[in-house]
């Protein structure tokens, strides 16, 4: 009698891993960042902000001058040139605060991998305001696709707020994991709020192995240059798992790939109240991507369908969306009608997909359920 009972408990444990339950409204109070009281201005360390001088060492010296308890590094208005192969490396309990008229620009390089701002193995970090500009227009090389504006790796309680990020050789933002002292550490509780990521070469933002990532009130637009060219790509591949992600009230527009793209090893992905318009690919594409909620979004004028779960995607809920005038690579961008697949498509091997209460180009499908 004991053996069946043990098997039952094992089955329950496996089901819990497959579809983890998140704490209600986890994104509202988190992350709570604890920033130190110290305050330094980069000008006092020799930064000039004249658009010519290499200000990397001066900005890093300002960061390194903070006590162990951290503090705020302020970058006044100006144009600061940065060697992104060295990066501005932020520490725990630190705020990098940029004047709205402050710009950090990458000094042109041939490197296929760089990061302008690095948050690695840190806790309680904020990057607020200003403009980050990559070197894609003046990049000296032709290979690689990993030039990042902000790289958040193996860190927790991180906020990126009101930053404009553009023209990077790779992604505007990367959030992911790394082995730290032989322990695989995922980023946890990362909030991206009010960010505009434009004209980056590979992605507006990529999410690798991470959890509790909240992307809100932000814009990801005009990604172009090297595939996948998505607004946001959630793709941990075999590096680990990605779960408990919420994308809310964002705009995905004019990307050469998909508005949002998702792949395997993910769960508990909520796509809520966003706008996807004018992307050349799908508004939302999932390739063998499980446990996804797509609700209350507006997807119009995308080159392919508004939503497509494909591969072995399963356990999706697609409810309460407006999916109209999509598949513009094949159909009129403004005319009503067409088949359901104009706005909503399913791969042959998907299963457990719930569909209800959506509005489509052809009104006869508005009562469609699955």
C-alpha positions as CSV (number, residue, x, y, z in Angstrom):
1,X,0.0,0.0,0.0
2,X,2.9,2.4,0.7
3,X,4.3,2.2,-2.8
4,X,1.3,3.5,-4.7
5,X,1.0,6.3,-2.2
6,X,4.6,7.3,-2.8
7,X,4.0,7.2,-6.5
8,X,1.1,9.6,-6.1
9,X,3.2,12.0,-4.1
10,X,5.9,11.8,-6.9
11,X,3.3,12.6,-9.5
12,X,2.1,15.6,-7.5
13,X,5.7,16.8,-7.2
14,X,6.3,16.6,-10.9
15,X,3.1,18.5,-11.7
16,X,4.2,21.2,-9.4
17,X,7.5,21.6,-11.2
18,X,5.8,21.6,-14.6
19,X,3.4,24.5,-13.8
20,X,4.8,26.5,-10.8
21,X,2.4,28.7,-8.9
22,X,3.4,32.3,-8.3
23,X,2.6,34.4,-5.4
24,X,-0.4,36.6,-6.2
25,X,0.7,40.0,-7.6
26,X,4.3,39.3,-7.0
27,X,5.2,42.1,-9.4
28,X,3.6,45.0,-7.3
29,X,5.9,45.1,-4.2
30,X,9.0,43.8,-5.9
31,X,11.8,44.4,-6.3
32,X,12.4,46.5,-3.2
33,X,15.9,47.9,-3.7
34,X,18.1,49.0,-0.8
35,X,20.4,51.7,-2.0
36,X,23.2,53.2,0.1
37,X,23.2,56.8,1.3
38,X,26.5,57.9,-0.3
39,X,26.3,60.2,-3.3
40,X,29.0,61.0,-5.9
41,X,29.2,63.0,-9.2
42,X,31.2,61.5,-12.0
43,X,32.6,65.0,-12.8
44,X,34.6,64.9,-9.6
45,X,36.4,61.8,-10.9
46,X,37.4,63.4,-14.2
47,X,34.5,62.6,-16.5
48,X,34.1,65.4,-19.1
49,X,31.0,64.4,-21.0
50,X,32.2,66.3,-24.1
51,X,31.5,63.6,-26.7
52,X,35.2,63.0,-27.3
53,X,37.0,62.1,-24.1
54,X,37.0,58.4,-23.0
55,X,35.1,58.7,-19.7
56,X,35.1,55.0,-18.9
57,X,37.7,55.1,-16.1
58,X,36.2,58.2,-14.5
59,X,32.7,56.7,-14.3
60,X,34.0,53.4,-13.0
61,X,36.2,55.2,-10.4
62,X,33.0,57.0,-9.2
63,X,31.3,53.6,-8.8
64,X,34.3,52.1,-7.0
65,X,34.5,55.0,-4.6
66,X,31.3,54.1,-2.9
67,X,31.5,52.3,0.4
68,X,30.4,48.7,0.8
69,X,26.9,49.9,1.7
70,X,26.6,51.4,-1.8
71,X,25.1,54.7,-2.9
72,X,24.2,56.8,-5.9
73,X,26.5,57.7,-8.8
74,X,25.1,60.7,-10.7
75,X,25.9,61.5,-14.3
76,X,25.0,65.1,-15.2
77,X,23.9,66.3,-18.6
78,X,26.5,65.6,-21.3
79,X,27.8,63.1,-23.9
80,X,30.0,60.5,-22.3
81,X,32.1,58.1,-24.5
82,X,32.5,54.6,-22.9
83,X,34.7,51.6,-23.8
84,X,32.0,49.0,-23.6
85,X,34.6,46.1,-23.8
86,X,35.5,47.2,-20.3
87,X,32.0,48.1,-19.3
88,X,30.6,50.2,-16.4
89,X,30.4,47.6,-13.7
90,X,27.8,48.3,-11.0
91,X,27.9,46.9,-7.5
92,X,25.3,45.9,-5.0
93,X,23.2,48.6,-3.3
94,X,24.1,51.1,-6.1
95,X,22.0,53.5,-8.1
96,X,23.3,54.8,-11.5
97,X,21.3,58.0,-12.0
98,X,21.6,59.8,-15.3
99,X,20.3,63.3,-16.0
100,X,17.6,63.1,-18.7
101,X,20.0,64.9,-21.0
102,X,22.9,62.6,-20.2
103,X,24.1,60.1,-22.9
104,X,26.5,57.2,-22.6
105,X,27.7,56.2,-26.0
106,X,29.8,53.1,-27.0
107,X,33.2,54.0,-28.5
108,X,33.2,52.1,-31.8
109,X,34.8,48.7,-31.6
110,X,35.2,45.5,-33.7
111,X,34.3,43.3,-30.7
112,X,31.3,41.0,-31.3
113,X,30.6,41.0,-27.6
114,X,30.4,43.9,-25.2
115,X,28.2,45.5,-22.6
116,X,27.9,49.2,-21.9
117,X,26.5,48.6,-18.3
118,X,27.1,45.4,-16.5
119,X,25.2,44.2,-13.4
120,X,26.8,40.9,-12.5
121,X,26.2,38.8,-9.3
122,X,24.8,41.9,-7.6
123,X,21.8,42.7,-5.5
124,X,19.8,45.9,-5.1
125,X,20.8,47.9,-8.2
126,X,19.0,50.7,-10.1
127,X,19.7,52.3,-13.4
128,X,17.6,55.4,-13.9
129,X,17.2,57.9,-16.7
130,X,19.3,59.0,-19.6
131,X,20.3,57.6,-23.0
132,X,22.4,54.7,-23.9
133,X,23.7,54.5,-27.5
134,X,25.5,51.6,-29.2
135,X,28.0,51.6,-32.0
136,X,26.0,49.7,-34.7
137,X,26.3,52.6,-37.2
138,X,30.1,52.8,-36.7
139,X,30.9,49.3,-35.6
140,X,34.3,48.2,-36.9
141,X,33.6,44.5,-37.2
142,X,31.1,42.3,-39.0
143,X,30.9,39.3,-36.7
144,X,29.2,38.6,-33.4
145,X,25.8,39.7,-32.1
146,X,26.3,40.2,-28.4
147,X,26.8,43.9,-28.0
148,X,24.5,44.8,-25.1
149,X,23.3,48.1,-23.7
150,X,22.6,46.7,-20.2
151,X,23.5,43.2,-19.2
152,X,21.9,41.8,-16.0
153,X,23.4,38.5,-15.1
154,X,23.0,36.4,-11.9
155,X,21.6,39.4,-10.1
156,X,18.5,40.1,-8.0
157,X,16.4,43.1,-7.0
158,X,17.3,45.1,-10.1
159,X,15.3,48.1,-11.5
160,X,15.9,49.6,-15.0
161,X,13.7,52.7,-15.3
162,X,13.1,55.5,-17.8
163,X,16.2,54.7,-19.9
164,X,16.4,55.1,-23.7
165,X,18.5,52.4,-25.3
166,X,19.3,52.4,-29.0
167,X,21.6,51.3,-31.8
168,X,23.4,48.3,-30.1
169,X,25.3,45.7,-32.0
170,X,23.2,43.0,-30.2
171,X,20.4,43.5,-27.7
172,X,19.3,46.6,-25.9
173,X,19.0,44.6,-22.6
174,X,19.9,41.0,-21.6
175,X,18.6,39.4,-18.4
176,X,20.0,36.0,-17.6
177,X,22.1,33.6,-15.5
178,X,25.6,32.4,-15.0
179,X,27.5,29.9,-12.8
180,X,28.9,31.7,-9.8
181,X,31.4,29.7,-7.8
182,X,30.0,26.5,-9.5
183,X,26.4,27.4,-8.6
184,X,24.0,28.2,-11.4
185,X,22.5,31.6,-10.4
186,X,19.5,33.0,-12.3
187,X,18.5,36.6,-12.2
188,X,15.5,37.2,-9.9
189,X,13.1,40.1,-9.4
190,X,14.1,42.3,-12.2
191,X,11.8,45.2,-13.2
192,X,12.1,47.1,-16.5
193,X,9.8,50.1,-16.3
194,X,9.4,53.0,-18.8
195,X,12.3,51.9,-21.0
196,X,12.4,52.6,-24.7
197,X,14.6,50.1,-26.7
198,X,15.0,51.1,-30.4
199,X,16.9,50.1,-33.5
200,X,19.0,47.5,-31.8
201,X,20.5,44.8,-34.1
202,X,19.4,41.5,-32.6
203,X,16.6,42.1,-29.9
204,X,15.1,44.9,-28.0
205,X,15.4,42.7,-24.9
206,X,16.3,39.0,-24.3
207,X,15.4,37.0,-21.3
208,X,17.5,33.9,-20.5
209,X,17.3,31.8,-17.3
210,X,15.6,34.1,-14.8
211,X,12.5,34.4,-12.7
212,X,10.2,37.2,-11.4
213,X,10.9,39.5,-14.4
214,X,8.4,42.3,-14.8
215,X,8.5,44.4,-18.0
216,X,6.0,47.2,-17.9
217,X,5.2,50.6,-19.6
218,X,8.0,50.1,-22.0
219,X,8.5,50.2,-25.8
220,X,10.5,47.8,-28.0
221,X,10.7,49.0,-31.5
222,X,12.4,48.7,-34.9
223,X,14.8,45.9,-34.0
224,X,16.6,44.9,-37.2
225,X,19.9,43.5,-38.5
226,X,20.4,39.9,-37.4
227,X,17.8,37.2,-36.4
228,X,15.6,36.8,-34.5
229,X,15.1,40.7,-34.6
230,X,12.3,40.5,-32.0
231,X,11.0,43.1,-29.6
232,X,11.4,40.6,-26.7
233,X,12.8,37.1,-27.0
234,X,12.3,34.7,-24.0
235,X,14.8,31.9,-24.9
236,X,16.7,30.2,-22.1
237,X,17.6,27.3,-24.4
238,X,19.4,24.6,-22.5
239,X,21.1,27.0,-20.0
240,X,18.3,26.7,-17.4
241,X,14.7,27.6,-16.8
242,X,12.8,30.8,-17.2
243,X,9.5,31.3,-15.2
244,X,7.2,33.8,-13.6
245,X,7.6,36.5,-16.3
246,X,5.0,39.3,-16.7
247,X,4.9,41.6,-19.8
248,X,2.3,44.3,-19.2
249,X,1.2,47.5,-20.9
250,X,4.2,47.6,-23.4
251,X,4.4,48.5,-27.1
252,X,6.1,46.2,-29.6
253,X,6.2,48.0,-33.0
254,X,8.1,47.8,-36.3
255,X,10.4,45.0,-35.3
256,X,11.7,43.1,-38.3
257,X,11.0,39.8,-36.5
258,X,8.2,39.1,-34.0
259,X,6.8,41.4,-31.3
260,X,7.3,38.7,-28.7
261,X,9.1,35.4,-29.3
262,X,9.2,32.4,-26.8
263,X,10.9,29.0,-26.7
264,X,11.2,25.9,-24.6
265,X,12.1,25.7,-20.9
266,X,9.7,28.4,-19.8
267,X,6.6,28.5,-17.7
268,X,4.2,31.1,-16.1
269,X,4.6,33.7,-18.8
270,X,1.9,36.4,-18.7
271,X,1.4,38.8,-21.7
272,X,-1.2,41.3,-20.5
273,X,-2.5,44.5,-22.0
274,X,0.2,45.1,-24.6
275,X,0.1,46.5,-28.1
276,X,1.8,44.7,-31.0
277,X,1.6,46.6,-34.2
278,X,3.5,46.7,-37.5
279,X,6.0,43.9,-36.7
280,X,7.1,42.0,-39.8
281,X,6.6,38.6,-38.1
282,X,3.9,37.5,-35.6
283,X,2.6,39.6,-32.8
284,X,3.3,36.7,-30.4
285,X,5.1,33.5,-31.4
286,X,5.7,30.5,-29.2
287,X,7.9,27.6,-30.4
288,X,7.5,24.6,-28.1
289,X,6.7,27.2,-25.3
290,X,4.5,26.0,-22.5
291,X,2.3,27.7,-19.9
292,X,1.6,31.1,-21.5
293,X,-1.2,33.5,-20.8
294,X,-2.1,36.0,-23.6
295,X,-4.9,38.3,-22.4
296,X,-6.2,41.8,-23.1
297,X,-3.7,42.6,-25.8
298,X,-4.2,44.5,-29.1
299,X,-2.4,43.1,-32.1
300,X,-2.9,44.9,-35.4
301,X,-1.0,45.2,-38.7
302,X,1.5,42.6,-38.0
303,X,3.0,40.9,-41.1
304,X,2.0,37.4,-39.9
305,X,-0.8,36.3,-37.6
306,X,-1.4,38.1,-34.3
307,X,-0.7,34.9,-32.2
308,X,0.8,31.6,-33.1
309,X,1.6,28.8,-30.6
310,X,3.7,26.3,-32.6
311,X,6.0,23.3,-32.1
312,X,4.9,21.5,-28.9
313,X,3.5,24.5,-27.2
314,X,0.9,23.7,-24.6
315,X,-1.2,25.1,-21.8
316,X,-1.9,28.5,-23.3
317,X,-4.8,30.8,-22.5
318,X,-5.6,33.3,-25.3
319,X,-8.5,35.4,-24.0
320,X,-9.9,38.9,-24.4
321,X,-7.6,40.1,-27.1
322,X,-8.2,42.2,-30.1
323,X,-6.6,40.5,-33.1
324,X,-7.4,42.5,-36.3
325,X,-5.9,43.3,-39.7
326,X,-2.9,41.0,-39.3
327,X,-1.1,38.9,-41.9
328,X,-0.4,42.2,-43.8
329,X,2.3,40.4,-45.9
330,X,-0.6,38.6,-47.6
331,X,-3.7,40.6,-47.0
332,X,-5.1,44.2,-46.8
333,X,-4.0,46.0,-43.7
334,X,-7.4,47.6,-43.1
335,X,-10.0,45.3,-44.7
336,X,-12.2,43.1,-42.5
337,X,-12.6,39.4,-43.3
338,X,-10.4,36.5,-44.0
339,X,-10.1,33.2,-42.2
340,X,-9.3,32.8,-38.5
341,X,-5.7,32.0,-39.4
342,X,-5.2,35.6,-40.5
343,X,-5.1,36.5,-36.8
344,X,-4.7,33.3,-34.9
345,X,-2.8,30.2,-36.0
346,X,-2.0,26.9,-34.3
347,X,0.9,24.6,-35.1
348,X,0.0,20.9,-35.7
349,X,1.4,19.6,-32.5
350,X,0.1,22.1,-29.9
351,X,-2.3,21.0,-27.2
352,X,-4.2,22.3,-24.2
353,X,-4.8,25.7,-25.8
354,X,-7.8,27.7,-24.4
355,X,-9.3,30.4,-26.7
356,X,-12.2,32.6,-25.8
357,X,-13.7,36.2,-26.0
358,X,-11.3,37.5,-28.7
359,X,-12.1,40.0,-31.4
360,X,-10.9,39.1,-34.9
361,X,-10.8,40.7,-38.4
362,X,-13.7,38.5,-39.4
363,X,-16.5,39.0,-36.9
364,X,-17.9,35.6,-37.5
365,X,-15.0,34.2,-35.5
366,X,-15.6,36.4,-32.4
367,X,-17.5,33.6,-30.7
368,X,-14.7,31.1,-31.5
369,X,-13.6,28.9,-28.5
370,X,-11.2,26.1,-28.2
